[in-house]
Amino acid sequence: MKIAKYMDEEAVIKKGMEALIKELGPVEAIRFINIPRKKRMESVKRHREWQKLIDKEKFFDEIFT
């Protein structure tokens, strides 16, 4: 079994930036980096939304049979 070795963060960042710039060009690479992340829904709210969508009878049948 091989032992995995991780690169230090500085090397990962450098290689990642080089790959982005090579593939996308400098302007598009910066645009990609600055794309805002989608805000995550709070977990309780997400759970309540999920509960609204499930078929209660079918769900209980799958769990308890």
Secondary structure, 3 states (H helix, E strand, C coil): CCCCCCCCHHHHHHHHHHHHHHHHCHHHHHHHHCCCCCCCCCHHHHHHHHHHHCCHHHHHHHHHC
